[in-house]
């Protein structure tokens, strides 16, 4: 039996008929699969940092990077080992992790709650969204003097500063995703007469999950950025305190060790959130 192929340029669809079996191929879909991200590279997140480290090593060995500007990786590794062996590095890392973790949890919870209030109610949006946008426009450094006057120089002030910085990306992205929930789902919820709580649990929250994870990735990074700032304000422990003390005494290698610690924790935090996001959103089909 002969086979026939029908070309439909207007739709970009090719139909092939072989006997009684039709085959439908969407050219645009095929092109998207070719151009899409394709299969994920195992450990691909390490490639970029590894290249930066390689450039650093080669540049230092070739003398392109001045030791007085940026010490060589070997020097930084030796300094880190010394700081670890005498207990200074683990002690300050634990202090920073504790402060960042508490602040991150508080900021994320507040961001989600405020996003729900604003995203599910016009009255809530009128009350909440304006102050959030005002805070978004004010840099963290500008708030610190006022926060010190209000809350002192202890951990309470630092947690408030970091948490208020963290809640912004969580709120913005979760709120935007809530507002973008498909109207068909809203109409269906009204048709089956879901209660307000059932609507939030079954429609609003699942629909807002992608935006929440986008905000969470930004929040993890911002928590470390804010931590760098607050730990250099009359602190007595933490990586930022260690770096500030090293700056006073001109110990450039310790300053760079602190920067590397911040970079590692920021990168690892992002990778962990992305892994959780892939598992939570495994039902979504990728572009590839």
Buried (B, 14 or more C-beta within 10 A) or exposed (E): EEEEEEEEEEEBBBBEBEEEEEEEEEEEEEEEEEEEEEEEEEEEBEEEEEEEEEEBBEBBEEEEBEEEEBBBBEBBBBBBEBBBEEEBBEBBBEBBBEBBEBBBEBBBBBBBBBBBBBBBEEEBBEEBBEEBEEBEEEEBEEBBEEBBEEBEBEBEBBBBBBBBBBBBBBBBBBBBBBBEBEEEBBEEBEEEEBEEEEBBEBBBBBBBBBBBBBBBBBBBBBBBBBBBBBBBBBBEBBBBBBBBBBBEEEBBBBBBBBBBBBEEBBBEBBBEBBEEBEEBEEEEEEEE
